[in-house]
Amino acid sequence: MPIKVAMIGAGSIGFTRKLVQDILTVPELEDTHFAFTDINRRNLDMVAQLARRDIAANRKPARLTATIDRRRALEGADFVFCMIRAGGLEAFQSDIDIPLQFGVDQCVGDTLCAGGIMYAQRSIPLLLDFCKDIREVGGRDCLFMNYSNPMAMNTWACNKYGGVNTLGLCHGVQGGWGQIAEALGIPMRELDVVCAGINHQTWFLSVKHRGVELTGKLLAAFEKHPVFSHTEKVRIDMLRRFGYYSTESNGHLSEYVPWYRKRPAEIKRWIKLGNWIDGETGGYLRICTEGRNWFEADFAQWLEEPAPEYTPANRSGEHGSYIIESRVTGRLYRGFFNVVNRGIIPNLPADCIVEAPGYVDGNGINMPLVGELPLACAATCNSSVQVQRMAMEAAVHGDLTLLKQAMLHDPLVGAVCNPPEIWQMADALLAAQAQWLPQYRREIPKARKRLAAEKPLGTNKSRGAARLRVKSVAELRRDARKA
């Protein structure tokens, strides 16, 4: 029997097309039924049209249906992917701009800090609705694979309150692994790594080549690398002080800790503006906005381009297709997954979500014991975990006090703002995002009254210490021609 793979948020062009391609490179999965669903009919139809074209060009017998009826898409599904961005780019804009008024300068704002905390408030109620649908109409033993950030908070809520086996997937480990390979001058496939922690704060605890431990050689390798020595200053500084390299990009990592973005005059010292992921203010918002505009304007041109070839050589390193292959065929796959801790890392809370190495085969997903993290790594992760816990519970229960306490304890927010500023910033974010926060419907009118009565504290007029403007479609086309 063909398997059914449902994709929620399938209007996300990058993830959707690539996952379809990855799955259909596996001979046993060529007859998969893909069920796309999204709340945006236009984006859904465009991505479905592209994917159908790709499938037909590769002469695969797979079937694709697309519907805005989520329950219909989930009916009988064996595997479900979540790729949503709750609130879209409009809400994302306020995640960046409102905290900036209070001096909180974020590069990404989708995992921790003020933006990540608010993203969880919008996302978690939706994910719990998805879980309800999966329980009621999904296939037996359906596996829910979440790609949406904030990864740890979303996956935590689904496993604790959703009643569905939920796995969080991220490509951060593969990215860091590739950098280490390049810095050392050793092919990635020849390196054996053990990487563990929490999503986006995962540490390469061991890097071996032919049985020889190379972790102690990483600092010198990165310091002399002609590119990484300039683009990864935060990661290298933490490697220097902690002894271990972190998975996440310079821009991401800089906003999860209190040391690199708290003084505007110092931010440029730690980042580079060549690539959004290196730390620019609102960098991910800018690149997402440009990508959306490009897709909407040039969709017809995308259809005219040659379809990607569904070959093993073109299969990406995303875990999703390999997990499905292992579950269906029994072939063993080793990857890095976000799961409930349950003692995998003993010096992190047992109920939190950790990212650690695991194995998948026909019997399911198996997570070996990693052991304790080095104390400094554990301290950094534990600080974030407690913010995640409060923000997750706030999102589930609509608890405004807990939401504000999560922001109060966030490392970067706490380094920049005092308590009155944090309370007012949270009210401002609630008021701006009211349409996506049904669990706070009783609190939002009160927040608006407080904002009207109080002296404004968010008086920072800066657009950010290192902000670039969004390029027009014409400029993007010009850049593409140059490239």
LUMPAZA-605280 format. One line per 5 residues: number of its first residue (from 1); their letters; for each residue x, y, z of C-alpha. Coordinates in nm, 2 decimals, decimal comma, padded with zeros to 4 digits. Example, Ala and Ser with C-alpha at 12.3 -4.5 7.8 and 13.67 -1.06 7.14 Angstrom:
2
1> AS> 01,23/-00,45/00,78  01,37/-00,11/00,71
//
This chain:
483
1> MPIKV> 00,00/00,00/00,00  00,13/00,35/-00,08  00,20/00,56/00,22  00,04/00,90/00,27  00,25/01,20/00,36
6> AMIGA> 00,06/01,52/00,47  00,23/01,86/00,47  00,08/02,14/00,67  00,20/02,48/00,56  00,27/02,34/00,21
11> GSIGF> 00,27/02,69/00,06  00,63/02,70/00,20  00,81/02,66/-00,13  01,16/02,57/-00,01  01,07/02,29/00,23
16> TRKLV> 00,78/02,15/00,04  00,95/02,10/-00,30  01,27/01,97/-00,14  01,09/01,71/00,08  00,89/01,58/-00,21
21> QDILT> 01,20/01,54/-00,41  01,39/01,37/-00,12  01,11/01,12/-00,06  01,07/01,03/-00,43  01,44/00,95/-00,47
26> VPELE> 01,37/00,63/-00,26  01,25/00,36/-00,50  01,01/00,21/-00,24  00,84/00,55/-00,19  00,78/00,64/-00,55
31> DTHFA> 00,41/00,58/-00,52  00,36/00,80/-00,22  00,04/01,00/-00,18  00,13/01,36/-00,09  -00,15/01,57/00,07
36> FTDIN> -00,07/01,94/00,07  -00,27/02,18/00,29  -00,23/02,55/00,37  -00,45/02,84/00,48  -00,32/03,05/00,18
41> RRNLD> -00,50/02,91/-00,13  -00,29/03,11/-00,37  00,05/02,99/-00,24  -00,08/02,63/-00,20  -00,19/02,62/-00,56
46> MVAQL> 00,13/02,76/-00,69  00,35/02,52/-00,49  00,12/02,22/-00,58  00,15/02,32/-00,95  00,53/02,33/-00,93
51> ARRDI> 00,55/02,00/-00,74  00,31/01,82/-00,99  00,53/01,95/-01,27  00,84/01,81/-01,10  00,68/01,47/-01,03
56> AANRK> 00,56/01,44/-01,39  00,90/01,55/-01,53  01,07/01,27/-01,33  00,81/01,01/-01,44  00,72/00,91/-01,08
61> PARLT> 00,38/00,74/-01,00  00,33/00,96/-00,69  00,00/01,13/-00,64  -00,05/01,48/-00,51  -00,37/01,64/-00,37
66> ATIDR> -00,40/01,99/-00,24  -00,67/02,13/-00,02  -00,74/02,40/00,24  -00,94/02,14/00,43  -00,68/02,03/00,68
71> RRALE> -00,87/01,73/00,82  -00,92/01,60/00,47  -00,54/01,62/00,41  -00,46/01,45/00,74  -00,71/01,17/00,70
76> GADFV> -00,53/00,84/00,71  -00,18/01,00/00,69  00,11/00,79/00,80  00,35/01,09/00,83  00,27/01,46/00,88
81> FCMIR> 00,51/01,74/00,83  00,45/02,09/00,98  00,61/02,39/00,81  00,39/02,68/00,92  00,48/03,04/01,00
86> AGGLE> 00,20/03,14/01,23  00,10/03,50/01,16  00,31/03,51/00,84  00,55/03,80/00,78  00,32/04,06/00,92
91> AFQSD> 00,35/03,91/01,27  00,72/03,84/01,22  00,77/04,21/01,15  00,63/04,31/01,49  00,85/04,03/01,65
96> IDIPL> 01,15/04,23/01,53  01,04/04,59/01,53  00,86/04,62/01,87  01,14/04,47/02,08  01,38/04,70/01,89
101> QFGVD> 01,19/05,00/02,03  01,30/04,88/02,37  01,66/04,82/02,26  01,64/04,44/02,19  01,82/04,40/01,86
106> QCVGD> 01,75/04,05/01,71  01,89/03,89/01,40  01,63/03,61/01,36  01,38/03,62/01,65  01,22/03,28/01,59
111> TLCAG> 01,37/03,06/01,86  01,43/03,25/02,18  01,44/03,62/02,28  01,12/03,83/02,26  01,05/03,73/01,90
116> GIMYA> 01,08/03,36/01,96  00,87/03,38/02,27  00,59/03,55/02,08  00,63/03,32/01,79  00,55/03,03/02,03
121> QRSIP> 00,24/03,21/02,15  00,11/03,22/01,80  00,23/02,87/01,69  00,15/02,64/01,98  -00,23/02,67/01,98
126> LLLDF> -00,23/02,59/01,61  00,00/02,29/01,66  -00,23/02,16/01,93  -00,52/02,19/01,69  -00,32/01,99/01,43
131> CKDIR> -00,25/01,72/01,70  -00,62/01,70/01,77  -00,69/01,64/01,40  -00,42/01,38/01,38  -00,56/01,19/01,68
136> EVGGR> -00,90/01,19/01,53  -00,84/01,13/01,15  -00,47/01,05/01,11  -00,35/00,70/01,04  -00,26/00,45/01,31
141> DCLFM> 00,08/00,53/01,47  00,11/00,85/01,26  00,44/01,03/01,32  00,42/01,41/01,34  00,74/01,58/01,23
146> NYSNP> 00,77/01,95/01,31  01,00/02,18/01,12  00,84/02,50/01,25  01,02/02,72/01,50  01,05/02,78/01,79
151> MAMNT> 01,14/02,41/01,76  01,19/02,32/02,12  00,88/02,50/02,25  00,65/02,37/01,97  00,77/02,01/02,01
156> WACNK> 00,75/02,03/02,39  00,38/02,14/02,37  00,29/01,88/02,12  00,44/01,59/02,32  00,30/01,72/02,66
161> YGGVN> -00,04/01,84/02,55  -00,10/01,72/02,20  -00,12/01,34/02,26  00,07/01,27/01,93  00,42/01,13/01,89
166> TLGLC> 00,60/01,44/01,77  00,96/01,47/01,65  01,14/01,80/01,60  01,37/01,83/01,29  01,63/02,09/01,22
171> HGVQG> 01,94/02,10/00,99  02,16/02,30/01,23  02,38/02,00/01,31  02,45/01,92/00,95  02,54/02,29/00,89
176> GWGQI> 02,78/02,30/01,18  02,92/01,96/01,08  02,99/02,09/00,73  03,17/02,39/00,87  03,39/02,18/01,09
181> AEALG> 03,48/01,96/00,80  03,58/02,26/00,59  03,78/02,42/00,87  03,97/02,10/00,93  04,01/02,02/00,56
186> IPMRE> 03,86/01,68/00,60  03,56/01,55/00,40  03,24/01,56/00,61  03,16/01,19/00,55  03,49/01,10/00,72
191> LDVVC> 03,41/01,28/01,04  03,23/01,11/01,33  03,05/01,36/01,55  02,85/01,35/01,87  02,64/01,67/01,90
196> AGINH> 02,39/01,73/02,18  02,21/02,00/02,37  01,89/02,19/02,29  01,78/02,31/01,94  02,01/02,59/01,81
201> QTWFL> 02,22/02,55/02,12  02,37/02,21/02,04  02,73/02,14/02,11  02,98/01,93/01,92  03,10/01,72/02,21
206> SVKHR> 03,32/01,50/02,00  03,47/01,53/01,65  03,67/01,23/01,54  03,86/01,14/01,23  03,96/00,77/01,20
211> GVELT> 03,93/00,73/01,57  04,14/01,04/01,66  03,97/01,31/01,87  04,00/01,65/01,70  03,78/01,87/01,93
216> GKLLA> 04,09/02,04/02,07  04,21/02,15/01,72  03,88/02,33/01,63  03,97/02,67/01,77  04,29/02,70/01,57
221> AFEKH> 04,12/02,57/01,26  03,84/02,83/01,28  04,07/03,12/01,38  04,28/03,07/01,07  04,00/03,00/00,82
226> PVFSH> 03,98/03,29/00,57  03,59/03,31/00,58  03,48/03,17/00,91  03,72/03,38/01,11  03,52/03,68/00,99
231> TEKVR> 03,16/03,54/00,97  03,15/03,33/01,29  03,30/03,56/01,55  03,04/03,48/01,81  03,07/03,11/01,76
236> IDMLR> 03,45/03,12/01,77  03,44/03,33/02,09  03,22/03,08/02,26  03,44/02,80/02,13  03,74/02,98/02,28
241> RFGYY> 03,56/03,02/02,62  03,36/02,70/02,63  03,58/02,45/02,45  03,30/02,33/02,22  03,16/02,45/01,89
246> STESN> 02,79/02,53/01,87  02,56/02,42/01,58  02,38/02,74/01,51  02,48/03,04/01,29  02,65/03,35/01,42
251> GHLSE> 02,33/03,55/01,40  02,11/03,30/01,57  02,36/03,22/01,85  02,42/03,59/01,92  02,06/03,65/02,03
256> YVPWY> 02,03/03,34/02,26  02,30/03,46/02,51  02,33/03,79/02,69  02,68/03,89/02,58  02,70/04,00/02,22
261> RKRPA> 02,40/04,21/02,13  02,32/04,41/02,45  02,52/04,72/02,36  02,43/04,86/02,01  02,78/05,01/01,96
266> EIKRW> 02,94/04,67/02,00  02,71/04,46/01,78  02,90/04,52/01,46  03,21/04,40/01,63  03,06/04,05/01,65
271> IKLGN> 02,88/04,03/01,31  02,93/04,07/00,94  02,68/04,20/00,68  02,77/03,98/00,39  02,50/03,73/00,47
276> WIDGE> 02,18/03,77/00,68  02,27/03,47/00,89  02,59/03,63/01,01  02,40/03,86/01,24  02,24/04,16/01,07
281> TGGYL> 01,94/04,32/01,25  01,62/04,16/01,13  01,82/03,96/00,87  01,59/03,67/00,85  01,28/03,89/00,82
286> RICTE> 01,45/04,07/00,53  01,55/03,76/00,34  01,20/03,60/00,39  01,03/03,92/00,26  01,26/03,93/-00,04
291> GRNWF> 01,20/03,56/-00,10  00,82/03,59/-00,08  00,82/03,89/-00,32  01,05/03,71/-00,56  00,83/03,40/-00,56
296> EADFA> 00,51/03,59/-00,62  00,65/03,80/-00,90  00,85/03,53/-01,08  00,63/03,22/-01,04  00,57/03,19/-01,41
301> QWLEE> 00,94/03,19/-01,47  00,99/02,91/-01,21  00,75/02,70/-01,41  00,96/02,75/-01,73  01,28/02,64/-01,56
306> PAPEY> 01,39/02,28/-01,59  01,25/02,05/-01,31  01,50/01,93/-01,06  01,61/01,57/-01,11  01,50/01,32/-00,85
311> TPANR> 01,83/01,14/-00,81  02,02/01,03/-00,50  02,29/01,28/-00,58  02,04/01,56/-00,55  01,88/01,44/-00,22
316> SGEHG> 01,93/01,69/00,06  02,05/01,63/00,41  01,71/01,70/00,57  01,62/01,42/00,81  01,26/01,39/00,71
321> SYIIE> 01,29/01,16/00,40  01,54/00,94/00,57  01,32/00,89/00,87  01,03/00,78/00,64  01,26/00,56/00,44
326> SRVTG> 01,38/00,39/00,76  01,03/00,34/00,90  00,90/00,19/00,58  01,20/-00,02/00,46  01,37/-00,09/00,79
331> RLYRG> 01,70/00,05/00,67  01,90/00,20/00,96  01,94/00,58/00,97  02,15/00,78/01,22  02,04/01,15/01,26
336> FFNVV> 01,99/01,42/01,51  01,64/01,47/01,65  01,45/01,69/01,89  01,28/01,46/02,15  01,17/01,46/02,51
341> NRGII> 01,48/01,43/02,72  01,39/01,14/02,96  01,75/01,12/03,08  01,93/01,13/02,75  02,12/01,43/02,89
346> PNLPA> 02,10/01,39/03,27  02,20/01,75/03,36  01,91/01,90/03,16  01,55/01,86/03,28  01,39/01,52/03,21
351> DCIVE> 01,08/01,68/03,05  01,25/01,93/02,82  01,32/01,89/02,45  01,68/01,80/02,37  01,85/01,76/02,04
356> APGYV> 02,07/01,45/02,03  02,19/01,17/01,81  01,94/00,89/01,74  01,87/00,59/01,52  01,57/00,50/01,31
361> DGNGI> 01,46/00,17/01,16  01,15/-00,03/01,11  01,10/-00,06/01,49  01,09/00,32/01,54  01,32/00,59/01,68
366> NMPLV> 01,58/00,50/01,94  01,77/00,76/02,14  02,09/00,64/02,32  02,22/00,80/02,64  02,45/01,09/02,57
371> GELPL> 02,56/01,17/02,92  02,60/01,50/03,09  02,70/01,81/02,90  03,01/02,01/03,01  02,90/02,24/03,29
376> ACAAT> 02,92/02,57/03,09  02,72/02,42/02,80  02,46/02,28/03,04  02,43/02,62/03,22  02,37/02,80/02,89
381> CNSSV> 02,11/02,54/02,79  01,94/02,53/03,12  01,89/02,91/03,12  01,71/02,88/02,78  01,51/02,57/02,89
386> QVQRM> 01,35/02,76/03,17  01,25/03,04/02,93  01,11/02,78/02,69  00,91/02,61/02,97  00,75/02,93/03,09
391> AMEAA> 00,67/03,05/02,73  00,53/02,71/02,63  00,30/02,69/02,93  00,20/03,06/02,88  00,10/02,98/02,52
396> VHGDL> -00,10/02,67/02,62  -00,29/02,84/02,90  -00,30/03,20/02,79  -00,12/03,30/03,10  00,00/03,66/03,06
401> TLLKQ> 00,20/03,67/03,39  00,39/03,36/03,28  00,45/03,52/02,94  00,60/03,83/03,09  00,81/03,62/03,33
406> AMLHD> 00,95/03,42/03,04  01,06/03,75/02,88  01,20/03,87/03,21  01,42/03,56/03,23  01,53/03,56/02,86
411> PLVGA> 01,91/03,61/02,85  01,92/03,89/02,59  01,60/04,07/02,69  01,71/04,07/03,06  02,05/04,21/02,96
416> VCNPP> 01,89/04,50/02,78  01,56/04,58/02,95  01,45/04,65/03,31  01,13/04,49/03,44  00,89/04,78/03,36
421> EIWQM> 01,02/04,79/03,01  00,97/04,42/02,97  00,61/04,44/03,10  00,53/04,72/02,86  00,70/04,55/02,57
426> ADALL> 00,49/04,23/02,62  00,17/04,44/02,63  00,27/04,61/02,30  00,34/04,28/02,14  00,01/04,14/02,26
431> AAQAQ> -00,18/04,44/02,12  00,00/04,43/01,78  -00,06/04,05/01,74  -00,41/04,02/01,88  -00,56/03,85/01,58
436> WLPQY> -00,32/03,56/01,62  -00,35/03,52/01,99  -00,70/03,39/02,08  -00,59/03,25/02,41  -00,52/03,60/02,53
441> RREIP> -00,86/03,75/02,42  -00,94/03,86/02,78  -00,60/04,00/02,85  -00,55/04,21/02,53  -00,81/04,48/02,61
446> KARKR> -00,64/04,53/02,95  -00,30/04,55/02,78  -00,43/04,82/02,55  -00,56/05,02/02,84  -00,23/05,00/03,02
451> LAAEK> -00,05/05,11/02,70  -00,28/05,41/02,67  -00,24/05,51/03,03  00,14/05,46/03,08  00,43/05,67/02,97
456> PLGTN> 00,59/05,50/02,66  00,91/05,33/02,75  01,00/05,19/02,41  01,16/05,51/02,28  01,45/05,37/02,08
461> KSRGA> 01,42/05,52/01,73  01,70/05,32/01,57  01,62/05,07/01,29  01,89/04,85/01,44  02,26/04,85/01,48
466> ARLRV> 02,32/04,67/01,15  02,00/04,67/00,94  01,99/04,65/00,57  01,69/04,75/00,36  01,46/04,50/00,17
471> KSVAE> 01,55/04,48/-00,19  01,29/04,52/-00,46  01,21/04,25/-00,71  01,38/04,46/-00,98  01,70/04,47/-00,77
476> LRRDA> 01,68/04,09/-00,70  01,65/04,03/-01,07  01,95/04,25/-01,14  02,15/04,06/-00,88  02,04/03,73/-01,03
481> RKA> 02,16/03,84/-01,38  02,50/03,95/-01,23  02,53/03,61/-01,06
//
